[in-house]
């Protein structure tokens, strides 16, 4: 088994027996050597043969023989030298401020021979990168860091590249002065412009899932799309969650993004699901993915009819008014109410979602819980998760984004009435707005869709109401003039 050494700093007095503790690791082949120390104390004072053996004996003495991991670790500790495990470890994880870590490394110069992992998870932030470089001698120490969006530590160089790529995208999006909905459309188009490619058999799982790996490599799966999408949005001020679903009758899972969207321009306020994986590019030579937004900004009620037998997630039911009604009946008709159950639901799910949506969350205790308030807040969360975006709002936002996308890359983005009409049809946006059609499909189990004339008429009316024929002509003329200018510059460059 492998020993993972973790250093934690504390300014409080520590009993000698508490400075070194052995705990079960995240996998059955690892265990933790947790060190609680002052920044000025040599590590050798704590980690030595006698202390390590004492910690091993204490773990064996006080452990409860229940879990498989515990039993395996107990067997290992009783037969093997913990000192040997420590000497074989090639890295040490240190938790603390950069200045504290710097002081500790100076106190323990022998750590220059180890990989130093900064335990605190860093943001995609140039200021944090600068502070790290200022405080720690990166030439002397082999430093690895953890960052948001990654499950695996990375080098400083990889951190720099990750920040640079993310900031480049964020800066580009900010230039357009978009509304929040428009930002989501443009970022969604950027992120899904990747072909789903799973890691090879000889590669690590994170190569297709971690933010840094998908930015710097060519592998990406569902979690990679979501982490990239959410990272860009968070840098632009959005609240996002990696929403992990269990795939029914499988040991696999699927990731999509849950985003809180408030857009005053389009009168939108709600929780929406995004699945860039399902809307992603199918092969490198095809641009057809840009003509569909089937999984863009979907509500719970829009997704669940086609997915209730595919995916499972415990939080899903708190978006479902039918399930909330059953819960309400059970809670309010039970005397006394199931406070323990209700408290767990509020703490683990409802308050979490209320905070996420910027709402006031409930203060409560296990003996003081207002059941009517609980139910009211559950309905509020469900209401936020079931506010469909009006097709007219989406069409206007899409037009504003496609105008810029076309101007930047006319060979990739079509910009005319027919292309916008096809997007509405391919994305089934009019289907989800038609309540009678939805009811008919639900009752009879068929999948009727709106006709092309209806979509064409909607786009035509939108163009006429906003005089967009003239606006579109101006954009295309500007693009032609830009082509002429770029051609002239290239010719002058070649002459030189």
GULUM-433386 format. One record per residue (C-alpha): residue number from 1; residue in three letters; x, y, z. Coordinates in pm, 1 decimal, always signed. Layout:
N
 drenvo koldo       px       py       pz
    NUM   ALA        X        Y        Z
...
***
This chain:
496
 drenvo koldo       px       py       pz
      1   UNK     +0.0     +0.0     +0.0
      2   UNK   +103.1   +359.1    -59.6
      3   UNK   +132.5   +619.2   +216.1
      4   UNK     +7.3   +969.7   +129.9
      5   UNK   +168.0  +1236.7   +347.7
      6   UNK    -48.4  +1542.6   +425.0
      7   UNK    +83.8  +1843.3   +617.6
      8   UNK   -164.4  +2072.3   +799.8
      9   UNK    -56.9  +2389.8   +980.1
     10   UNK   -206.1  +2499.8  +1308.0
     11   UNK   -126.4  +2779.9  +1552.6
     12   UNK   -297.9  +2604.2  +1842.7
     13   UNK    -97.8  +2391.9  +2086.7
     14   UNK    -93.0  +2025.9  +1980.8
     15   UNK    -44.7  +1723.5  +2199.1
     16   UNK   +247.3  +1510.7  +2087.2
     17   UNK    +15.2  +1212.6  +2038.3
     18   UNK   -203.4  +1415.6  +1802.5
     19   UNK    +67.1  +1542.4  +1567.8
     20   UNK    +72.8  +1227.7  +1353.8
     21   UNK   -236.2  +1028.7  +1261.1
     22   UNK   -299.9   +742.8  +1022.1
     23   UNK   -632.8   +750.1   +837.2
     24   UNK   -795.1   +544.8   +563.7
     25   UNK   -726.9   +668.7   +209.8
     26   UNK   -963.7   +732.6    -78.6
     27   UNK   -875.7   +399.0   -237.3
     28   UNK   -809.1    +60.0    -82.4
     29   UNK   -445.5    +77.8   -195.3
     30   UNK   -368.5   +403.7    -13.2
     31   UNK   -366.1   +539.5   +338.9
     32   UNK   -293.2   +882.3   +483.8
     33   UNK    -16.4   +998.0   +713.4
     34   UNK   -167.9  +1324.0   +842.5
     35   UNK    +75.0  +1562.4  +1012.2
     36   UNK    -47.6  +1855.8  +1225.0
     37   UNK   +235.3  +2095.1  +1290.4
     38   UNK   +369.4  +2446.5  +1325.7
     39   UNK   +540.3  +2600.0  +1019.7
     40   UNK   +868.6  +2618.4  +1210.0
     41   UNK   +880.7  +2259.4  +1332.9
     42   UNK  +1107.7  +2012.2  +1149.9
     43   UNK   +916.7  +1724.3   +995.8
     44   UNK  +1176.4  +1482.0  +1130.2
     45   UNK  +1061.8  +1564.0  +1485.4
     46   UNK   +721.8  +1413.4  +1401.0
     47   UNK   +785.4  +1153.0  +1133.9
     48   UNK  +1040.3   +908.9  +1271.4
     49   UNK  +1049.9   +537.7  +1328.8
     50   UNK   +906.8   +540.0  +1682.0
     51   UNK   +624.7   +788.8  +1611.1
     52   UNK   +523.8   +609.2  +1293.0
     53   UNK   +510.0   +275.8  +1468.4
     54   UNK   +311.7   +424.0  +1756.6
     55   UNK    +57.9   +572.7  +1511.6
     56   UNK    +28.3   +237.9  +1339.2
     57   UNK    -28.3    +63.6  +1671.3
     58   UNK   -290.6   +321.5  +1771.9
     59   UNK   -475.5   +273.3  +1443.2
     60   UNK   -474.2   -103.6  +1487.7
     61   UNK   -591.3    -69.2  +1847.8
     62   UNK   -878.5   +173.6  +1794.4
     63   UNK  -1004.3    +89.4  +1445.5
     64   UNK  -1345.2    -65.4  +1402.2
     65   UNK  -1318.8   -380.7  +1195.9
     66   UNK  -1597.7   -304.0   +953.2
     67   UNK  -1494.7   -178.3   +614.0
     68   UNK  -1294.9   -375.0   +364.9
     69   UNK  -1049.4    -84.1   +338.4
     70   UNK   -996.0    -83.2   +714.7
     71   UNK   -927.1   -456.2   +722.5
     72   UNK   -680.0   -434.2   +437.6
     73   UNK   -501.1   -141.9   +599.3
     74   UNK   -493.6   -314.8   +938.8
     75   UNK   -335.2   -619.9   +782.0
     76   UNK    -79.9   -405.7   +602.6
     77   UNK    +14.9   -205.1   +911.6
     78   UNK    +55.9   -516.4  +1121.7
     79   UNK   +297.2   -676.1   +874.5
     80   UNK   +482.9   -386.0   +713.5
     81   UNK   +699.5    -94.1   +820.3
     82   UNK   +523.7   +243.9   +801.7
     83   UNK   +866.6   +406.4   +786.8
     84   UNK   +939.0   +214.2   +467.7
     85   UNK   +610.0   +337.8   +318.4
     86   UNK   +700.3   +694.9   +409.0
     87   UNK  +1048.9   +671.4   +259.9
     88   UNK   +905.0   +533.1    -64.9
     89   UNK   +654.3   +813.2   -113.6
     90   UNK   +768.0  +1063.8   -375.8
     91   UNK   +533.6  +1350.6   -288.5
     92   UNK   +402.5  +1545.5     +8.9
     93   UNK    +79.9  +1744.3    +12.0
     94   UNK    +88.6  +2068.8   +211.4
     95   UNK   -217.7  +2271.8   +310.0
     96   UNK   -175.7  +2639.6   +400.2
     97   UNK   -105.9  +2990.2   +275.7
     98   UNK   +177.9  +3029.9    +26.1
     99   UNK   +388.5  +3221.0   +281.2
    100   UNK   +337.2  +2944.9   +540.0
    101   UNK   +436.3  +2678.6   +290.8
    102   UNK   +748.2  +2877.4   +199.2
    103   UNK   +850.6  +2901.4   +566.8
    104   UNK   +788.2  +2531.5   +618.0
    105   UNK   +997.3  +2435.4   +315.0
    106   UNK  +1283.0  +2649.8   +447.7
    107   UNK  +1252.9  +2467.3   +781.4
    108   UNK  +1264.9  +2131.1   +602.9
    109   UNK  +1521.5  +2158.4   +318.8
    110   UNK  +1514.1  +1780.2   +266.5
    111   UNK  +1170.8  +1824.9   +102.7
    112   UNK  +1345.8  +1961.7   -205.9
    113   UNK  +1384.3  +1594.8   -302.7
    114   UNK  +1006.7  +1538.9   -297.8
    115   UNK   +721.7  +1657.4   -515.9
    116   UNK   +540.0  +1930.8   -324.2
    117   UNK   +165.6  +1935.2   -388.0
    118   UNK    -15.5  +2253.1   -281.5
    119   UNK   -322.0  +2106.0   -109.1
    120   UNK   -546.6  +2412.0   -130.8
    121   UNK   -745.1  +2416.1   -456.2
    122   UNK   -662.0  +2726.5   -661.8
    123   UNK   -889.4  +2923.7   -891.9
    124   UNK   -823.7  +3012.6  -1254.5
    125   UNK   -664.9  +3334.3  -1136.4
    126   UNK   -354.8  +3526.7  -1243.9
    127   UNK   -332.1  +3686.3   -898.0
    128   UNK   -305.5  +3346.4   -730.0
    129   UNK    -44.3  +3241.1   -984.3
    130   UNK   +156.0  +3558.4   -911.8
    131   UNK   +129.6  +3503.6   -535.3
    132   UNK   +248.8  +3145.3   -574.8
    133   UNK   +553.1  +3255.8   -777.1
    134   UNK   +630.5  +3535.5   -530.8
    135   UNK   +629.9  +3316.0   -220.4
    136   UNK   +769.2  +2979.6   -329.2
    137   UNK  +1100.6  +2911.6   -503.1
    138   UNK   +975.1  +2719.7   -805.2
    139   UNK  +1329.5  +2668.9   -930.5
    140   UNK  +1428.5  +2484.3   -613.6
    141   UNK  +1111.1  +2286.8   -544.7
    142   UNK   +914.3  +2058.3   -773.8
    143   UNK   +569.5  +2206.5   -708.4
    144   UNK   +239.6  +2064.6   -827.1
    145   UNK    -95.3  +2236.3   -771.2
    146   UNK   -463.5  +2154.6   -757.3
    147   UNK   -705.2  +2380.0   -943.9
    148   UNK  -1079.9  +2406.7   -991.1
    149   UNK  -1194.9  +2172.7  -1266.7
    150   UNK   -916.9  +1917.5  -1216.7
    151   UNK   -905.1  +1596.7  -1016.5
    152   UNK   -528.7  +1557.0  -1063.3
    153   UNK   -243.8  +1796.1   -967.2
    154   UNK    -68.0  +1983.1  -1248.4
    155   UNK   +259.8  +2165.5  -1300.8
    156   UNK   +301.6  +2543.2  -1283.8
    157   UNK   +349.8  +2552.0  -1661.3
    158   UNK    +21.8  +2367.2  -1712.8
    159   UNK   -147.7  +2608.6  -1471.6
    160   UNK    -14.7  +2904.9  -1671.6
    161   UNK   -139.2  +2755.6  -1998.7
    162   UNK   -480.4  +2677.1  -1848.9
    163   UNK   -523.2  +3034.8  -1726.2
    164   UNK   -406.2  +3176.0  -2059.5
    165   UNK   -653.7  +2973.9  -2267.6
    166   UNK   -947.9  +3037.3  -2034.2
    167   UNK   -872.4  +3409.8  -2012.2
    168   UNK   -845.4  +3434.1  -2390.4
    169   UNK  -1195.9  +3290.3  -2429.8
    170   UNK  -1338.6  +3504.5  -2149.8
    171   UNK  -1183.8  +3823.6  -2290.7
    172   UNK  -1327.3  +3746.4  -2633.7
    173   UNK  -1679.1  +3693.5  -2498.0
    174   UNK  -1666.9  +4011.7  -2287.7
    175   UNK  -1590.7  +4219.6  -2597.6
    176   UNK  -1937.8  +4159.0  -2739.5
    177   UNK  -2135.1  +4320.0  -2456.2
    178   UNK  -2377.4  +4028.1  -2451.5
    179   UNK  -2669.0  +3966.9  -2220.1
    180   UNK  -2638.5  +3652.4  -1999.5
    181   UNK  -2846.8  +3438.3  -2239.9
    182   UNK  -2636.8  +3552.4  -2534.2
    183   UNK  -2318.0  +3468.6  -2343.6
    184   UNK  -2449.3  +3116.7  -2285.6
    185   UNK  -2520.8  +3063.2  -2655.6
    186   UNK  -2176.7  +3177.7  -2768.9
    187   UNK  -1988.7  +2983.1  -2499.9
    188   UNK  -2200.1  +2673.7  -2572.5
    189   UNK  -2101.1  +2695.0  -2940.7
    190   UNK  -1732.3  +2721.7  -2848.3
    191   UNK  -1732.0  +2430.0  -2604.9
    192   UNK  -1928.9  +2183.4  -2817.1
    193   UNK  -1695.5  +2240.9  -3111.5
    194   UNK  -1503.3  +1928.5  -3005.0
    195   UNK  -1547.3  +1565.4  -3108.2
    196   UNK  -1615.9  +1326.2  -2819.2
    197   UNK  -1298.1  +1118.7  -2780.3
    198   UNK  -1244.0   +887.9  -2483.9
    199   UNK   -899.0   +835.7  -2335.3
    200   UNK   -696.7   +541.8  -2465.4
    201   UNK   -666.0   +222.7  -2261.5
    202   UNK   -311.4   +316.5  -2158.6
    203   UNK   -409.5   +667.7  -2050.0
    204   UNK   -536.2   +796.0  -1716.1
    205   UNK   -909.0   +860.6  -1674.2
    206   UNK   -855.5  +1232.2  -1612.8
    207   UNK   -702.5  +1287.9  -1957.9
    208   UNK  -1054.9  +1326.8  -2099.2
    209   UNK  -1218.1  +1479.7  -1791.3
    210   UNK   -990.5  +1733.8  -1622.9
    211   UNK  -1007.1  +2095.3  -1735.4
    212   UNK   -634.7  +2123.8  -1807.4
    213   UNK   -615.9  +1792.5  -1992.3
    214   UNK   -905.8  +1872.0  -2227.0
    215   UNK   -770.2  +2221.6  -2293.6
    216   UNK   -419.1  +2100.1  -2374.9
    217   UNK   -501.8  +1759.1  -2522.7
    218   UNK   -734.6  +1599.2  -2777.6
    219   UNK   -945.8  +1377.7  -2549.2
    220   UNK  -1280.8  +1486.9  -2407.3
    221   UNK  -1588.9  +1312.3  -2266.5
    222   UNK  -1902.2  +1441.0  -2095.9
    223   UNK  -1736.1  +1559.1  -1774.0
    224   UNK  -1465.8  +1731.5  -1977.1
    225   UNK  -1725.6  +1926.9  -2175.2
    226   UNK  -1904.9  +2026.2  -1854.8
    227   UNK  -1591.4  +2132.4  -1667.2
    228   UNK  -1477.5  +2344.6  -1959.5
    229   UNK  -1825.2  +2497.1  -2005.1
    230   UNK  -1869.5  +2569.8  -1633.5
    231   UNK  -1519.4  +2713.2  -1591.4
    232   UNK  -1570.8  +2968.7  -1867.9
    233   UNK  -1914.3  +3060.6  -1732.0
    234   UNK  -1786.7  +3098.8  -1375.2
    235   UNK  -1517.6  +3336.9  -1499.3
    236   UNK  -1800.4  +3534.9  -1661.5
    237   UNK  -1997.6  +3554.9  -1336.9
    238   UNK  -2239.2  +3261.3  -1367.5
    239   UNK  -2322.4  +3006.2  -1098.7
    240   UNK  -2277.7  +2651.9  -1229.5
    241   UNK  -2283.9  +2295.4  -1101.9
    242   UNK  -2135.2  +1976.1  -1245.2
    243   UNK  -2460.9  +1776.0  -1244.1
    244   UNK  -2367.4  +1406.8  -1240.5
    245   UNK  -2637.6  +1154.8  -1335.3
    246   UNK  -2631.7   +780.0  -1278.9
    247   UNK  -2701.0   +583.6  -1596.4
    248   UNK  -2974.8   +330.9  -1519.5
    249   UNK  -2879.6    -37.7  -1540.1
    250   UNK  -2514.1    +58.1  -1572.6
    251   UNK  -2217.0   +141.8  -1352.8
    252   UNK  -2145.9   +448.3  -1569.3
    253   UNK  -2250.4   +808.5  -1514.1
    254   UNK  -2319.4  +1112.3  -1730.1
    255   UNK  -2237.3  +1478.5  -1666.8
    256   UNK  -2428.6  +1785.3  -1767.8
    257   UNK  -2429.0  +2142.0  -1641.8
    258   UNK  -2687.9  +2310.4  -1420.3
    259   UNK  -2673.4  +2690.0  -1454.2
    260   UNK  -2857.7  +2966.3  -1275.2
    261   UNK  -2960.4  +3218.4  -1541.5
    262   UNK  -3095.8  +3564.1  -1466.6
    263   UNK  -3130.2  +3786.4  -1771.2
    264   UNK  -3327.5  +4109.3  -1733.7
    265   UNK  -3311.3  +4179.3  -2107.6
    266   UNK  -3514.0  +3866.6  -2183.9
    267   UNK  -3698.9  +3847.7  -1849.7
    268   UNK  -3545.1  +3510.4  -1757.8
    269   UNK  -3485.6  +3381.8  -1405.4
    270   UNK  -3437.5  +3010.9  -1350.1
    271   UNK  -3226.6  +2697.2  -1325.9
    272   UNK  -3140.5  +2538.0  -1661.3
    273   UNK  -2967.4  +2222.5  -1777.8
    274   UNK  -2706.4  +2223.5  -2054.3
    275   UNK  -2560.3  +1915.7  -2219.2
    276   UNK  -2281.1  +2014.7  -2460.4
    277   UNK  -2190.7  +1645.7  -2500.4
    278   UNK  -2518.2  +1554.2  -2669.0
    279   UNK  -2503.3  +1870.6  -2883.7
    280   UNK  -2134.1  +1835.1  -2973.1
    281   UNK  -1960.3  +1794.4  -3306.9
    282   UNK  -1988.6  +1439.2  -3443.5
    283   UNK  -1681.5  +1446.3  -3668.2
    284   UNK  -1411.3  +1695.6  -3756.2
    285   UNK  -1542.6  +1764.9  -4105.7
    286   UNK  -1903.2  +1839.3  -4009.9
    287   UNK  -2056.4  +2168.4  -3896.1
    288   UNK  -2409.5  +2032.3  -3865.4
    289   UNK  -2389.9  +2049.2  -3485.5
    290   UNK  -2415.8  +2428.3  -3512.8
    291   UNK  -2768.3  +2391.6  -3653.0
    292   UNK  -2916.7  +2238.9  -3338.4
    293   UNK  -2961.3  +2324.0  -2969.1
    294   UNK  -3152.6  +2019.5  -2850.4
    295   UNK  -2994.6  +2023.8  -2503.6
    296   UNK  -2945.0  +2395.8  -2451.1
    297   UNK  -3106.0  +2561.0  -2145.3
    298   UNK  -3361.0  +2288.1  -2081.4
    299   UNK  -3595.2  +2276.9  -1785.8
    300   UNK  -3653.2  +1966.8  -1578.9
    301   UNK  -3997.2  +1913.0  -1734.2
    302   UNK  -3852.4  +1945.0  -2084.4
    303   UNK  -3589.9  +1678.4  -2018.7
    304   UNK  -3759.9  +1424.1  -1797.6
    305   UNK  -4026.0  +1279.0  -2037.9
    306   UNK  -3749.2  +1131.6  -2254.3
    307   UNK  -3503.9  +1055.6  -1974.4
    308   UNK  -3688.6   +916.8  -1673.3
    309   UNK  -3588.0   +562.9  -1768.8
    310   UNK  -3231.2   +658.2  -1862.2
    311   UNK  -3085.8   +857.9  -1574.3
    312   UNK  -3119.0   +880.1  -1196.6
    313   UNK  -3014.8  +1157.3   -960.3
    314   UNK  -3150.4  +1214.7   -612.5
    315   UNK  -3178.3  +1593.5   -654.3
    316   UNK  -3390.7  +1548.4   -968.0
    317   UNK  -3701.3  +1480.1   -760.1
    318   UNK  -3686.4  +1825.1   -600.9
    319   UNK  -3758.4  +1974.3   -942.6
    320   UNK  -4071.4  +1759.3   -980.7
    321   UNK  -4395.3  +1913.3   -849.3
    322   UNK  -4574.3  +1575.6   -848.4
    323   UNK  -4312.7  +1430.4   -613.5
    324   UNK  -4322.8  +1741.1   -398.1
    325   UNK  -4700.8  +1705.1   -365.6
    326   UNK  -4656.4  +1348.6   -243.1
    327   UNK  -4390.3  +1462.2     +1.5
    328   UNK  -4617.7  +1744.2   +118.5
    329   UNK  -4901.5  +1503.6   +183.9
    330   UNK  -4673.2  +1270.0   +377.0
    331   UNK  -4512.0  +1544.2   +587.2
    332   UNK  -4815.6  +1753.4   +671.6
    333   UNK  -5042.5  +1460.1   +747.7
    334   UNK  -4792.7  +1286.9   +971.1
    335   UNK  -4808.8  +1371.4  +1341.5
    336   UNK  -4549.6  +1446.1  +1447.9
    337   UNK  -4379.4  +1524.9  +1114.1
    338   UNK  -4065.9  +1336.5  +1014.6
    339   UNK  -3832.7  +1615.5  +1127.1
    340   UNK  -3519.8  +1408.1  +1077.4
    341   UNK  -3607.4  +1330.4   +714.3
    342   UNK  -3718.6  +1684.9   +641.9
    343   UNK  -3406.2  +1833.9   +803.3
    344   UNK  -3179.6  +1618.6   +588.9
    345   UNK  -3369.1  +1713.9   +273.0
    346   UNK  -3351.9  +2084.4   +354.1
    347   UNK  -2984.8  +2076.2   +445.2
    348   UNK  -2860.6  +1851.4   +163.4
    349   UNK  -3079.8  +1966.3   -122.4
    350   UNK  -3323.4  +2253.5    -80.4
    351   UNK  -3093.0  +2504.7    +91.4
    352   UNK  -2814.3  +2407.2   -146.7
    353   UNK  -3033.5  +2491.7   -445.5
    354   UNK  -3171.2  +2808.0   -283.8
    355   UNK  -2818.4  +2937.9   -223.2
    356   UNK  -2725.7  +2845.2   -577.6
    357   UNK  -3014.8  +3055.4   -713.2
    358   UNK  -2931.4  +3348.5   -489.1
    359   UNK  -3238.6  +3295.6   -270.6
    360   UNK  -3271.1  +3330.8   +103.8
    361   UNK  -3225.1  +2989.4   +258.9
    362   UNK  -3392.7  +2843.8   +563.4
    363   UNK  -3254.3  +2861.4   +915.9
    364   UNK  -3361.4  +2555.9  +1108.5
    365   UNK  -3279.8  +2290.2  +1362.9
    366   UNK  -3396.5  +1932.8  +1402.5
    367   UNK  -3653.1  +2046.4  +1662.7
    368   UNK  -3750.9  +2375.4  +1504.0
    369   UNK  -3854.3  +2323.0  +1145.9
    370   UNK  -4149.7  +2493.9   +985.0
    371   UNK  -4292.2  +2229.2   +753.8
    372   UNK  -4504.0  +2480.9   +562.9
    373   UNK  -4188.2  +2682.8   +492.9
    374   UNK  -4007.9  +2368.2   +379.8
    375   UNK  -4283.3  +2283.8   +132.9
    376   UNK  -4302.1  +2642.5    +10.8
    377   UNK  -3929.2  +2649.0    -60.3
    378   UNK  -3944.2  +2312.8   -235.0
    379   UNK  -4206.4  +2450.2   -471.4
    380   UNK  -3992.9  +2760.8   -524.8
    381   UNK  -3695.6  +2548.1   -631.9
    382   UNK  -3917.1  +2341.0   -863.9
    383   UNK  -4058.5  +2660.7  -1010.5
    384   UNK  -3708.5  +2793.3  -1082.4
    385   UNK  -3619.6  +2466.4  -1258.2
    386   UNK  -3927.9  +2479.2  -1480.0
    387   UNK  -3928.7  +2818.9  -1649.7
    388   UNK  -3899.7  +2747.3  -2024.7
    389   UNK  -3718.6  +3009.4  -2227.9
    390   UNK  -3955.8  +3168.5  -2475.4
    391   UNK  -3872.3  +3082.9  -2835.3
    392   UNK  -3887.5  +3451.0  -2934.6
    393   UNK  -3626.7  +3535.3  -2668.7
    394   UNK  -3402.8  +3252.4  -2784.3
    395   UNK  -3437.4  +3357.6  -3148.7
    396   UNK  -3341.5  +3718.0  -3071.1
    397   UNK  -3044.5  +3609.7  -2859.2
    398   UNK  -2934.0  +3359.3  -3124.7
    399   UNK  -2950.8  +3627.0  -3393.7
    400   UNK  -2732.8  +3861.6  -3187.8
    401   UNK  -2474.1  +3587.4  -3132.5
    402   UNK  -2473.7  +3449.5  -3487.7
    403   UNK  -2417.2  +3798.8  -3619.7
    404   UNK  -2082.3  +3808.6  -3438.4
    405   UNK  -1995.2  +3445.9  -3508.1
    406   UNK  -2058.4  +3496.0  -3879.9
    407   UNK  -1851.9  +3815.9  -3889.1
    408   UNK  -1557.7  +3637.4  -3725.4
    409   UNK  -1588.8  +3305.5  -3914.9
    410   UNK  -1821.1  +3331.6  -4218.0
    411   UNK  -1705.4  +2993.8  -4352.2
    412   UNK  -1837.0  +2819.9  -4037.1
    413   UNK  -2151.2  +3007.2  -3939.1
    414   UNK  -2445.9  +3052.3  -4174.3
    415   UNK  -2628.4  +3382.4  -4125.5
    416   UNK  -2961.6  +3402.7  -4301.9
    417   UNK  -3332.2  +3340.4  -4244.7
    418   UNK  -3318.5  +2980.4  -4364.4
    419   UNK  -3039.1  +2883.8  -4123.7
    420   UNK  -3222.5  +3037.0  -3826.1
    421   UNK  -3542.9  +2860.8  -3930.6
    422   UNK  -3361.2  +2526.4  -3952.3
    423   UNK  -3215.6  +2578.5  -3605.4
    424   UNK  -3563.6  +2625.0  -3458.6
    425   UNK  -3684.2  +2308.9  -3633.1
    426   UNK  -3378.2  +2094.9  -3555.5
    427   UNK  -3377.3  +2207.8  -3191.5
    428   UNK  -3750.9  +2133.7  -3157.1
    429   UNK  -3787.6  +2469.0  -2986.6
    430   UNK  -4137.4  +2524.2  -3120.2
    431   UNK  -4238.5  +2173.2  -3012.2
    432   UNK  -4153.5  +2246.8  -2649.4
    433   UNK  -4348.1  +2573.7  -2660.9
    434   UNK  -4666.1  +2408.3  -2790.1
    435   UNK  -4854.5  +2278.5  -2485.3
    436   UNK  -5128.8  +2107.4  -2688.1
    437   UNK  -4866.5  +1924.3  -2892.4
    438   UNK  -4686.0  +1815.9  -2576.9
    439   UNK  -5011.0  +1690.0  -2425.1
    440   UNK  -5099.4  +1493.2  -2740.9
    441   UNK  -4751.8  +1338.0  -2754.2
    442   UNK  -4769.0  +1242.5  -2384.3
    443   UNK  -5116.8  +1085.0  -2411.5
    444   UNK  -5067.4   +891.3  -2732.3
    445   UNK  -4695.1   +820.4  -2705.7
    446   UNK  -4615.4   +970.0  -3045.6
    447   UNK  -4374.5  +1241.7  -3145.6
    448   UNK  -4553.8  +1499.3  -3358.3
    449   UNK  -4360.7  +1813.7  -3444.7
    450   UNK  -4448.8  +2157.0  -3574.8
    451   UNK  -4426.5  +2205.0  -3950.3
    452   UNK  -4161.5  +2406.4  -4130.7
    453   UNK  -4410.2  +2675.5  -4232.0
    454   UNK  -4473.6  +2764.2  -3869.1
    455   UNK  -4100.8  +2801.9  -3803.1
    456   UNK  -4051.5  +3001.6  -4122.5
    457   UNK  -4339.5  +3234.0  -4036.6
    458   UNK  -4201.2  +3296.2  -3688.1
    459   UNK  -3858.1  +3389.7  -3824.0
    460   UNK  -4012.8  +3605.1  -4098.5
    461   UNK  -4223.5  +3794.2  -3845.9
    462   UNK  -3919.3  +3839.5  -3622.4
    463   UNK  -3717.8  +3985.9  -3912.7
    464   UNK  -3998.3  +4215.7  -4017.9
    465   UNK  -4068.6  +4342.5  -3666.9
    466   UNK  -3702.6  +4431.2  -3608.1
    467   UNK  -3598.3  +4540.6  -3962.1
    468   UNK  -3334.0  +4270.4  -3961.0
    469   UNK  -3303.7  +4233.8  -4339.3
    470   UNK  -3122.5  +4567.9  -4344.5
    471   UNK  -2915.5  +4480.4  -4037.1
    472   UNK  -2813.4  +4147.7  -4187.1
    473   UNK  -2711.7  +4317.6  -4512.3
    474   UNK  -2494.0  +4561.5  -4320.7
    475   UNK  -2320.4  +4278.4  -4135.2
    476   UNK  -2251.1  +4092.0  -4459.0
    477   UNK  -2121.2  +4408.3  -4625.7
    478   UNK  -1891.0  +4471.1  -4331.0
    479   UNK  -1761.7  +4116.8  -4365.2
    480   UNK  -1694.2  +4165.7  -4738.5
    481   UNK  -1504.0  +4486.7  -4666.9
    482   UNK  -1303.3  +4307.4  -4400.2
    483   UNK  -1215.4  +4036.7  -4654.4
    484   UNK  -1096.1  +4301.8  -4899.6
    485   UNK   -890.1  +4472.5  -4630.8
    486   UNK   -733.0  +4145.6  -4510.3
    487   UNK   -650.3  +4046.1  -4868.0
    488   UNK   -479.3  +4380.1  -4927.7
    489   UNK   -274.4  +4347.5  -4607.6
    490   UNK   -166.8  +3995.2  -4705.1
    491   UNK    -58.0  +4113.1  -5051.0
    492   UNK   +147.2  +4394.0  -4899.5
    493   UNK   +308.7  +4150.4  -4656.8
    494   UNK   +405.3  +3913.7  -4938.7
    495   UNK   +564.2  +4199.3  -5137.6
    496   UNK   +785.7  +4280.3  -4843.8
***
